[in-house]
Amino acid sequence: MDDLDREIMGILRRDSRTPYTEIADEVGTSEGTVRNRVERLIDEGVIERFTIATQTGNVKAMIEVSVDVNVDTHAVTDLMAEWPEVDFVWQVSGEEDIVLVVDCADTGGVNELITQARELEEVVSTKTRLILDERLG
């Protein structure tokens, strides 16, 4: 991955719907070059998916999860990633092992997810942080 790939990905991070022609104009190359590079980045797994950011009025939160030391963290994260309100599941270093970024209709929905996580036998503890404001990078 080179500087041009990074520039292209930076534009797509801000708005994944940006037309390749606009990206090409911004980075100073052809539309075909942008298209080929994006396809290569997808094929190589650098770009995993294109997604959207929403302003739904919902409650967004991070649920930090600690699991038992002998747990297959990948199996737990795969399970949690299937929960409909979960936008992202991150395996992290530090005190907690997993962070869920969730988008729920209300605080009751966040609380249901916390309960759902705590009911898993692999989970030792949880911490929750409500997301008060969000800006794109």
N, C-alpha and C positions, 0 to 999 in steps of 0.2 A: 504494500500500500504506500502510495507516495502523496506528496502535497496536494496534487489535483484531486485524488480520491478523497482526501480529508476535506477539501473545500466543498466538493459535491455532497458529501455526507453531512456537512454542517448545514448546508441549505436544505437538504431533505429532512434533517432533524427539526428545523423550524417549521417546515410545511412540506409534508411528504407528497402533496399534490402539485408542487411546483412543476410546470411543464419543462421538459428537457431543453426546449429552445431558450427559455428564460435562464435556466442554469448555465447553458452554454454561453450566453451573452455575459452573464455575471463573472464567469471564470475565464472567459477569453478563449473558448475552444468551439468545436462544432457540436451540433446536436447529436450526430452519430457517435462521436467520441464519448459524450456523456452517457448515451444509451448503452454503448458497449461496456463502459466502466461500471455502470450500475448493474447490468446483467452479470458481469464477472464477480462483483462484490456479493451479489445474491448467490451465485453458483458456489463461491468459496465459503459461504456461511458468515461473511462479515456483516452483511445486512440480513437479519433474521426475518424481519417482517416490517410492513408498513402499518402504522396505527394512527389513531386520532386522539386528540386531546379534547375534552368536552367541558362545557360550562353548564352543567345540568341543574345546579342548585343543590345537588346531593352533598352528603357529608363524605369527605375524603379523609382517610386516615392511614397511618402506618402501624401495623401490628407487628411488634418485635417478638420473636418466639425463640425460646431456649429449649433444646431437646436433650435427652439423656445422652451421655457420652458414647454409648454403644449403639447408637441409632444410625441407620442408613439415611442420611439427610436428603439424598437425592430422591428416595422413595417418598419421603414426607413432602418435599417441595413439589413433586409431580402430582401428588394427591391434592394439595392446596391450590395448585394452578388451575385445577378443574372447577373450583368454586366460582359461580357466575359473577360475583361482585369483586373478584380479585383481578386487578389490572396487571400487577407484576408480582413475581416471587423472586426474591434475591437471597442467595446464600452469602452470608457476610462473615467477616472476622470480628472479633470483639466479644463482649459479654453475651450477646445473643447470636444465634446461629442462622436464623431465617428472618427476613423482613417481608411482610405482605403489604402491598400498596392497594388499598381497597376503595371502592366507590359505592356507597350505600345510599338508599333513599333517605335514611334518617339515622339518628344515633342508636335507635333500637336495632337497626340492621347491623351496625358496627358491633354492638354488644352481642348479637347472635353469632357473628363470625368469631368473636373472642371466645365465646362459649364452645363453639364448634371446634376451635383449635385446642382449647383446654381439655376437651373430652377425648382427644387422641392420647393413647397411652404413652406415646413417645415424647409428648410435650411435658416439660418440667415447669415452665412459667411463661407468662406473656407480659409485655408492656405495650401501651397504646399511646400514640400521639395523633391528635387531630391536626389535619393540614389546614391552616388558616388562610394561606394565600399561595399562589403558584405562578411562576413566571417561566417562560420558555428560555432556554439557554442558547 
